[in-house]
């Protein structure tokens, strides 16, 4: 593809850190959504139910859909998406979690900052 053809594609990277205050509610909602998946094969359903029941991070990954984030944005169509979740140690006061630091570097590279 030439540059003009590829310039219409944008990679949007988003990193979220969520605090789960009610793991049971998250798991229940994921199981409810799974129950509504009428076209899901039984073997896949059993595997998905086990995953979301055993790990809240898996339940969140099942509930968060990148399509939902952009489905109502006019003029864009989601071409590809991947996402994952994992339990982490989080310290909001740690410099490792200073997300603004990365933004400043990106702005300077783009000629914005």
N, C-alpha and C positions, 0 to 999 in steps of 0.2 A: 504494500500500500504506500502511496505517496504521502508526504506530510500533510497536504490539505485534506486527504481522506481520513487520516488518523487523528487529526486535530479535533474532530467532533466527539471523540471518545475521551471520557474523563474518569480517572480512578479516584474515588472518594474513599479515604481511609478514616475510619471512625474507631476509637477505642473507648470503651465504657468500663467504668468500675462501679458495680452495683453493690449495695449493702442489702442482703437478704434478711429482712426482719421477721418474716413468717414463711419458713421453708415448707411447711405443710400446705399453705395456701398456694404457693408456686407449684408444688407437686400436684395438688388437686386440679389446678387449672390445666396443667399439661395433660393429665390423664383425661380430663373432660374433652380437651381438644382431640386427643387420640381417639376417644370414643366416637367422635363425630366424623372421623375419617372412614367413610363407608367403603372406599375403594382400596383400602390398605389390606394386603394379604395377611392372613392370620399369623404366619411365622414372623413377619416383619412387625406386626402389632405387639406380639409377645416380647420380642426383643426391645422395642421402643418403650413399652410399659415398664420393663425391668430397669432399663437405663434411667428413665426419669424418676422412678421410685427410689433407686439407690443413690442418685446424685443430683442435688439441686442445680448444679451447674449444667447438667444435661437437660434438666427440665427447662431452665432458662433458654438454652440454645434451641430447644424445640419451640418455645413460645415466641422468641424474637425472630422476625422474618424481615430481611433487608428489603424485600418487595414492598412491605408495608411502609417503610421509611420514604420511599420515592414514588409510590403508586399514584399519588395525587399531585405530583410536581408536573406542571404543564411543560410539554415539549421534550420530555425525556422518556426513554424506554430502558429498563434494566436489561443488560445484555448477559451479565454473569455475576454471580455472587458466591462467596464462601464465608463462613464464619464458624467460630468455635467458642467454647467457654471452658474456664478452668478455675478452680479455687486458688486464691492467691493470699499472700500476706500483704496487708495494705497499711501503710502509715502515711496519712495525709501530710504530715510535717516533714517527711523525708524528701531530700532534694531529688531522689530518683523518681518521684511522682510529680515533679514540676513540669507540667505539660506546656506551660507558656514558654519555657526555655526552648523547646523544639520549634514552636511557632515563630519565634524571633529569627532563628536560623533560616527557616523556610522563606520568610518574608524577604530577608536579605538576598537569598539566592534568586528569588523571583524579581528582584529589583523593586520591591514594594517598600521595604523598611530602610 
